[in-house]
C-alpha cells in the first residue's frame, strides 16, 4: 500500500520541516496544529519559526498544492505525531514526563484512522510511550486491531501499524539533516518497521536502522544524555577554573591537543527541547540507577545560577570602580536569548532564564539583544539592537555565541561576563 496522503500532527520545529520534506517529494501532506496563527501562516506559504531554507520549501509546497495546514486531523495513509513532551509541574525533585500532548494527538487522529494506516510517534518520549499511544488508540477504536506490548510476531490481524522513529536533527541544519541523517526505526512489529521504512525513504537518504519501539525510544534519550554528561563536565570545569583563576578556554584548548581528548565548550547552561529534557526521562524511570545522568542534569541546571552570581559581582565591581554610580544607575545588557547560536528557539533556554532573573533582581535597567527575534513583551527587559546595547551598557553579559556577536568582536564596555569565551 502506498502513502498518497501523509498527516503530520504538530507543526513546530520538527513537524513543519518534516511535513515540508514530504511535500517537496510531491506527496499530499496535511499538517495539523492547534495554533490558529501557525496554521494561517503556513497556508500563506510562510513559516512561523526560524530555520534556514525551510521558508523556500514551504512556500513552494503550499503554492503547488502539496501542503496545507488544518486545525483538526483529516483522513490520511500515514500519521506522524511530533508534539511536545514536557514535564509535569508537580514540584517533584525529579521531573516526570507529561504525555498529555501525545494522548491528545492520538485521540484526535483516532476517528479518522482506517485499516492499513501507519502511525509514527516522532516526539521524544520515555520508554513505553509508543506502547501507551497504541493503547490509547485501541481504546478509541475498539473495532480496529492495534499492536501491543504483547504482540509477538507479524500478526496479520493488526489493522494499524505503529512505530517510534525519533528525530535526530540539529536546529539550524534541520532541512539537510532530515535528508542525510540515519533514522532509527522502532516498529511494534517487523511489518510496522517495514512500513515505516517505506514511508521515510520518500526523502531520507541516510540508512534506516531497524530495532524495536522501546530501544528506539531509549536511543534518542541515550544520545542526548551522553551530550548532557559531556557538557556538564565542561560546565563544572569552568566553575573550578574560575575558582582557581585559570582560563578555562585556554585549558580546554590545551587538553584537546591530546589525540583522545575532545572536551566540549562550557556555557551558561543547557537548553532546548532535547538535551535539557530527555535525560530526566531516564532518571524518572530508573532514579536509583541513573546516578551519573542525574548528577549531570543537576550540574547543568545549576550553571545559570552561577552565571547570575557572576553578573551580580560584576555590577558590584562596576559601582565600586565608578563611585558616582548607584546600582540602580547600572544598565545591564544580555547578549543572546536563544538556547543555541543562530536560531530563534527559546525553549528551555538558559540565556532567556538568566536574562529574566537579572531583570527581576536588578534595580537598574536591563536590555537584551537577540538578532533572531523581532520582539518580546512582558519579560521585564527591553529588546534593543546590538549597536544600542553596546552604546548603553555598563555591564555586558554574553550568553549565546551568535554569529553577529562573533563578527563584531569585543565591545567597548567596562564590565563583561562572557559565558562563551568569544570576547577577549
C-alpha positions in Angstrom: 0.0 0.0 0.0 1.5 3.3 -1.0 1.3 6.5 1.0 -0.6 9.0 -1.0 -1.6 11.3 1.8 0.6 12.0 4.9 -0.6 13.8 8.0 1.9 15.5 10.4 0.4 16.4 13.8 2.3 19.2 15.4 3.9 21.9 13.1 6.7 23.1 15.2 10.5 22.9 14.8 10.4 19.3 13.8 6.9 18.7 12.4 6.9 21.6 9.9 10.2 20.7 8.3 9.2 17.0 8.2 5.9 17.9 6.5 7.7 20.2 4.1 10.1 17.4 3.1 7.3 15.0 2.3 5.5 17.7 0.3 8.7 18.6 -1.6 8.6 15.0 -2.9 5.1 15.6 -4.3 3.2 13.9 -1.6 -0.1 15.3 -0.4 0.6 16.5 3.2 -1.9 17.6 5.8 -0.3 19.5 8.7 -2.3 19.6 11.9 -1.7 22.1 14.7 -3.9 23.7 17.4 -2.3 27.1 16.9 -4.5 29.1 14.6 -1.7 31.6 13.8 0.7 28.9 12.8 -2.0 27.3 10.5 -2.8 30.6 8.9 0.9 31.5 8.4 1.7 28.2 6.8 -1.3 28.4 4.5 0.0 31.7 3.2 3.2 29.9 2.3 5.1 31.4 5.1 6.8 30.0 8.3 6.4 30.9 11.9 9.9 29.6 13.0 13.4 30.4 12.0 15.1 27.6 10.1 17.4 28.1 7.1 15.9 27.0 3.7 12.6 26.0 5.2 10.8 29.1 4.1 11.6 28.4 0.4 10.4 24.8 0.6 7.2 25.6 2.5 6.3 28.4 0.1 6.8 26.1 -3.0 4.9 23.2 -1.4 1.9 25.4 -0.5 1.9 27.2 -3.8 2.0 23.9 -5.7 -0.9 22.5 -3.6 1.1 19.7 -1.8 0.9 21.1 1.7 -1.9 22.5 3.7 -2.4 23.2 7.4 -5.6 22.5 9.4 -6.7 22.6 13.0 -8.3 19.1 13.1 -7.0 15.8 11.6 -8.3 14.5 8.3 -8.0 11.0 6.8 -4.6 10.1 5.6 -2.5 7.0 4.9 0.2 7.8 7.5 0.2 9.9 10.6 3.4 11.3 12.2 3.0 12.7 15.7 5.5 15.5 16.5 4.1 17.2 19.6 5.9 18.4 22.7 6.7 16.1 25.7 7.2 18.5 28.6 7.4 17.8 32.3 4.5 17.6 34.8 4.5 20.7 37.0 4.2 18.8 40.2 7.2 20.2 42.1 8.9 16.9 42.3 12.7 16.8 42.7 12.9 14.5 39.6 10.7 15.9 36.8 8.1 13.5 35.5 7.3 13.2 31.8 4.0 14.7 30.7 2.4 12.7 27.8 -0.8 14.7 27.6 0.0 16.1 24.2 0.7 12.7 22.8 -2.5 11.4 24.3 -4.4 14.4 22.8 -2.9 13.8 19.4 -3.7 10.1 19.5 -7.3 10.7 20.4 -7.6 13.4 17.7 -6.4 11.1 14.9 -8.3 8.1 16.2 -11.7 8.9 14.5 -10.1 9.2 11.0 -8.0 6.0 11.1 -8.7 3.2 8.7 -7.3 -0.3 8.2 -3.8 -0.2 6.7 -2.8 3.2 8.2 0.6 3.8 9.7 1.0 5.9 12.9 4.5 7.0 13.9 5.4 8.7 17.1 8.3 11.1 16.5 8.1 13.0 19.8 11.0 12.3 22.1 9.4 10.1 24.7 10.1 8.0 27.8 10.4 4.3 27.3 7.0 2.7 26.8 5.3 5.8 25.3 4.7 4.2 21.9 3.0 1.2 23.5 0.9 3.7 25.6 0.0 5.6 22.5 -1.2 2.3 20.8 -3.3 1.6 23.9 -4.9 5.0 23.7 -5.7 4.5 20.1 -7.2 1.0 20.8 -9.4 2.5 23.5 -10.8 5.0 21.0 -11.2 2.5 18.1 -12.0 -0.9 19.7 -13.2 -2.3 16.3 -9.6 -2.0 14.9 -6.7 -4.3 15.9 -3.6 -2.5 17.2 -0.2 -4.0 18.1 0.6 -4.1 21.8 3.4 -4.8 24.1 2.3 -8.5 24.0 2.4 -8.6 20.2 4.9 -11.4 19.5 5.1 -11.6 15.7 4.0 -10.1 12.4 0.3 -10.8 13.2 -1.9 -10.5 10.1 -4.8 -9.2 12.1 -3.1 -6.0 13.1 -5.0 -3.2 11.3 -2.9 -0.2 12.2 0.9 -0.2 12.0 2.7 1.7 14.8 6.3 2.7 15.2 8.6 5.1 17.1 11.0 7.0 14.9 12.7 9.8 16.9 14.0 12.9 15.1 17.8 13.3 15.3 18.4 16.7 13.8 20.3 19.9 14.8 18.3 23.2 14.9 19.7 25.4 12.1 20.5 22.4 10.0 17.2 20.6 10.1 16.4 20.5 6.4 19.8 19.0 5.5 19.9 16.5 8.4 16.3 15.3 7.8 17.5 14.0 4.5 21.1 12.9 5.2 20.9 11.5 8.8 20.3 7.9 9.6 16.9 7.1 11.1 16.2 4.7 13.9 13.0 2.8 13.1 11.3 1.1 16.1 8.3 -0.8 14.9 6.0 -2.6 17.3 6.1 -5.5 14.8 8.5 -6.3 11.9 5.8 -5.2 9.5 5.4 -1.9 11.3 9.1 -1.3 10.8 8.9 -2.2 7.2 6.1 0.2 6.6 7.8 3.0 8.4 11.0 2.5 6.3 8.9 2.7 3.2 7.5 6.0 4.3 10.7 7.6 5.3 12.5 6.5 2.2 10.3 9.0 0.4 13.1 11.5 1.2 15.6 10.0 3.7 19.0 9.3 2.1 20.5 8.0 5.3 20.2 4.4 6.5 17.0 3.3 8.2 18.2 1.1 11.1 15.5 -1.3 12.5 15.0 -2.0 16.2 12.0 -2.3 18.5 10.0 0.6 19.8 11.4 0.6 23.3 15.0 0.6 22.1 14.3 3.4 19.6 12.8 5.5 22.4 15.9 4.8 24.6 18.3 5.5 21.7 17.2 9.1 21.5 17.3 9.6 25.2 20.8 8.0 25.3 22.2 10.3 22.6 21.0 13.4 24.4 22.0 12.2 27.9 25.5 11.5 26.6 25.8 15.0 25.3 24.4 16.3 28.6 27.1 14.5 30.6 29.8 15.8 28.3 28.5 19.4 28.6 28.2 19.0 32.4 31.9 18.1 32.6 32.8 21.3 30.6 30.5 23.4 32.8 31.8 22.0 36.0 35.4 22.5 34.7 34.6 26.2 34.0 33.4 26.7 37.6 36.5 25.0 39.0 38.8 27.1 36.8 37.1 30.3 37.8 37.8 29.4 41.5 41.5 28.6 40.7 42.0 31.7 38.5 42.6 29.6 35.3 41.4 30.5 31.8 39.1 27.6 31.1 39.1 28.3 27.3 42.9 28.0 27.1 42.8 25.0 29.4 40.4 23.1 27.2 42.3 24.1 24.0 45.4 22.6 25.5 43.7 19.4 26.8 42.1 18.9 23.4 45.5 18.6 21.8 45.7 15.1 23.2 44.6 12.8 20.4 42.0 11.0 22.5 40.5 14.0 24.3 37.6 16.1 23.0 36.2 18.3 25.8 33.2 20.4 24.8 32.9 24.2 25.4 31.2 25.4 28.6 28.3 27.8 28.5 25.6 29.4 30.7 23.7 26.1 31.0 21.9 23.7 28.7 18.7 24.4 26.8 16.4 23.3 24.0 13.7 20.7 23.8 16.1 17.7 23.9 19.3 17.8 25.9 17.8 19.8 28.8 14.8 17.5 29.0 15.5 13.9 27.7 17.9 12.8 30.5 15.1 13.4 33.0 13.0 10.8 31.2 15.7 8.2 32.0 16.1 9.4 35.6 12.4 9.4 36.3 12.0 5.8 35.3 15.2 4.5 37.0 16.1 7.0 39.7 18.3 4.6 41.7 20.3 3.6 38.7 20.8 6.8 36.6 23.2 8.4 39.1 25.7 9.9 36.6 22.9 11.2 34.3 21.1 12.7 37.3 24.3 14.4 38.5 25.0 15.9 35.1 21.5 17.3 35.0 22.0 19.0 38.3 25.3 20.4 37.2 23.9 21.9 34.1 20.7 23.2 35.8 22.8 24.9 38.4 25.1 26.7 35.9 22.6 29.6 35.2 22.6 30.4 39.0 26.4 30.6 38.9 26.2 33.0 35.9 23.7 35.2 37.7 26.0 35.4 40.7 28.9 36.4 38.4 26.7 39.2 36.9 25.8 40.5 40.4 29.5 40.5 41.2 30.3 42.4 38.0 27.6 45.0 38.9 29.1 45.5 42.3 32.6 45.8 41.0 31.4 48.4 38.4 29.8 50.5 41.0 32.9 50.2 43.2 35.1 51.4 40.3 32.6 54.2 39.5 31.6 55.8 42.8 29.3 58.3 41.1 27.1 55.4 40.0 24.5 53.7 42.1 23.4 50.1 41.4 20.0 51.4 40.1 22.0 53.6 37.6 23.7 50.5 36.1 22.4 49.2 32.7 22.9 45.5 32.1 22.9 44.2 28.6 22.4 40.5 27.9 23.6 39.3 24.5 21.6 36.4 23.2 18.4 34.7 24.4 18.0 31.6 22.2 19.2 28.2 23.6 21.9 27.9 20.9 23.6 30.1 18.3 21.9 31.5 15.2 18.3 30.3 15.8 15.2 31.8 17.4 14.3 28.9 19.7 13.8 29.9 23.3 12.7 26.5 24.6 14.4 25.7 28.0 16.9 28.4 27.1 19.3 29.2 30.0 20.1 32.5 28.4 16.4 33.5 28.5 16.0 32.4 32.0 19.2 34.2 33.1 18.0 37.4 31.5 14.6 37.1 33.1 16.1 36.6 36.5 18.5 39.5 36.1 15.6 41.7 35.1 13.7 40.6 38.2 16.5 41.2 40.7 18.5 44.1 39.3 17.1 47.5 40.3 18.5 49.2 37.2 17.7 48.9 33.5 18.1 45.6 31.8 18.3 45.3 28.0 18.8 42.4 25.7 20.0 41.7 22.1 18.6 38.7 20.2 19.2 39.0 16.4 16.8 36.3 15.5 13.7 37.6 17.4 11.8 40.8 16.5 10.0 41.5 19.7 9.5 40.2 23.2 6.8 41.5 25.5 6.2 41.5 29.3 9.5 39.9 30.3 10.9 42.7 32.4 13.6 43.7 30.0 13.7 45.7 26.7 14.8 44.2 23.4 17.3 46.5 21.6 19.7 46.5 18.7 23.3 45.3 19.1 24.6 48.8 18.5 22.3 50.3 21.1 23.3 47.7 23.7 27.0 48.3 23.1 26.4 52.1 23.5 24.2 52.0 26.6 25.5 49.1 28.6 27.6 49.4 31.7 27.7 45.6 32.2 27.6 43.2 29.3 26.6 39.5 29.6 27.4 37.3 26.6 25.1 34.3 26.8 24.9 33.0 23.2 27.7 33.0 20.6 25.5 34.2 17.7 27.5 35.0 14.5 26.6 38.7 14.9 28.4 38.8 18.2 31.5 37.0 16.9 31.7 39.2 13.8 31.6 42.5 15.8 34.2 41.5 18.3 34.6 42.5 21.9 32.5 45.6 22.6 34.0 48.6 24.4 32.1 48.0 27.7 33.8 48.3 31.0 32.4 45.2 32.7 31.9 41.9 30.7 30.7 38.5 31.8 31.5 36.2 28.9 29.9 32.7 29.3 31.1 31.5 25.8 34.7 32.7 25.7 34.4 34.6 22.4 35.2 38.2 23.7 38.7 39.0 24.7 
